[in-house]
Amino acid sequence: MRLDKYLKVSRLIKRRTVANDACDAGRVLINDKPAKASTNVKVGDVIEIGFGSKAVRVEVLDVQETTRKDDAKELYKYL
């Protein structure tokens, strides 16, 4: 699954266009490497997102095309 879509489905970022912009600005890293919005996400990847002065690190536990809001937190775990 594409990175920008995963960030939206997992609700780490609210909108796909915002996720796309964050990737273009270099604020999203996968396994400590800058990632483009089209990068494929797989189980076990570590995603780091820079939000202003703080960063959020999560590990991908599952990849699904769609999910309910209540189940979105089960797609990743915070590190």
C-alpha positions as CSV (number, residue, x, y, z in Angstrom):
1,M,0.0,0.0,0.0
2,R,1.2,3.5,-0.7
3,L,2.5,5.5,2.2
4,D,0.1,8.4,1.9
5,K,-2.9,6.1,1.8
6,Y,-1.6,4.1,4.8
7,L,-1.2,7.3,6.8
8,K,-4.8,8.2,6.0
9,V,-6.3,4.8,6.6
10,S,-4.5,4.4,9.9
11,R,-5.6,8.0,10.8
12,L,-2.1,9.1,11.7
13,I,-2.7,12.0,9.3
14,K,-6.3,13.1,8.6
15,R,-6.2,13.7,4.9
16,R,-4.3,12.0,2.1
17,T,-3.3,15.4,0.5
18,V,-1.8,16.5,3.8
19,A,0.0,13.1,4.0
20,N,1.3,13.8,0.5
21,D,2.5,17.2,1.4
22,A,4.3,15.9,4.5
23,C,6.1,13.3,2.4
24,D,7.1,15.9,-0.2
25,A,8.5,18.2,2.6
26,G,10.7,15.3,3.9
27,R,8.9,15.1,7.3
28,V,8.1,11.4,6.9
29,L,10.8,8.7,7.3
30,I,10.5,4.9,6.8
31,N,13.2,2.9,8.5
32,D,15.2,6.1,9.0
33,K,15.2,7.0,5.3
34,P,13.2,9.9,3.7
35,A,10.1,8.5,2.0
36,K,8.1,9.6,-1.0
37,A,4.3,9.3,-0.9
38,S,4.4,6.4,-3.4
39,T,6.7,4.3,-1.2
40,N,5.2,0.9,-0.4
41,V,4.5,0.2,3.3
42,K,4.8,-3.3,4.7
43,V,4.3,-5.0,8.1
44,G,7.3,-4.3,10.3
45,D,8.3,-0.9,8.8
46,V,9.0,1.9,11.3
47,I,7.5,5.2,10.3
48,E,8.6,8.5,11.8
49,I,6.5,11.6,11.2
50,G,7.7,15.1,12.2
51,F,4.9,17.3,13.5
52,G,6.5,20.7,14.2
53,S,8.9,20.2,17.1
54,K,7.8,16.7,18.0
55,A,8.1,13.4,16.2
56,V,5.9,10.4,16.2
57,R,7.4,6.9,15.7
58,V,5.2,3.9,15.0
59,E,5.7,0.4,13.8
60,V,3.3,-1.0,11.2
61,L,1.4,-4.0,12.5
62,D,-1.1,-4.5,9.7
63,V,-1.9,-3.1,6.3
64,Q,-5.6,-2.9,5.2
65,E,-7.3,-1.0,2.4
66,T,-10.1,0.3,4.6
67,T,-10.8,0.1,8.3
68,R,-13.3,1.5,10.8
69,K,-12.3,4.4,13.0
70,D,-12.3,2.2,16.2
71,D,-10.0,-0.4,14.6
72,A,-7.5,2.1,13.1
73,K,-5.3,2.0,16.2
74,E,-4.7,-1.7,15.7
75,L,-2.8,-1.0,12.4
76,Y,0.2,0.4,14.3
77,K,1.9,0.7,17.7
78,Y,3.7,3.6,19.1
79,L,7.5,3.3,19.8
